[in-house]
Amino acid sequence: MSETRALLRRIRVWLAVFIVCLVLSGATAFPLVTELHLLEDALDGWASPAADAFPGLQEWIERVRAGLDTADQKYPFLLYGTDWLAFAHLVIAVAFYGPYRDPVRNIWAIDFGMIACAGIIPLALICGPIRGIPFWWSLIDMSFGVFGVIPLLVVRRMIKRLEALTAPVLRARMLPA
């Protein structure tokens, strides 16, 4: 296999993993009420060592679950906002199909993703305290940006290498005969 094909294959594997993670994180935003009940049950049961190690975690999960239950029962339209959050993750995942197909031409989507990852940090630092989110939870939210940017940086570097490898071939094709 040529270096170009191997590089393209690695780019696509990294992007496929990134897309799957975006889809999974979006899909989990739909059933929040059920998920919080399951998480609370787990912290009371098989995951009780985690609850013992992090007492603030169980207290926070109980508070969030109670809030979601109230919203679900009395104000279900509020949960529509999390449906849009889920949808946004799915739409963003679709945007990465462009670089999957043609990485060099669609490197802009990788840059967009890196900007979005960077934007998570000020959002969590500003909106977290305004909404009464514990700082340790904001750190968890910020970790999505930190860990999300890593594969994008790797992919961007590989795309630049692919561009350097394919540029002479493209120039040769464009020259008049």
Disulfide bonds with the S-S distance in Angstrom:
none
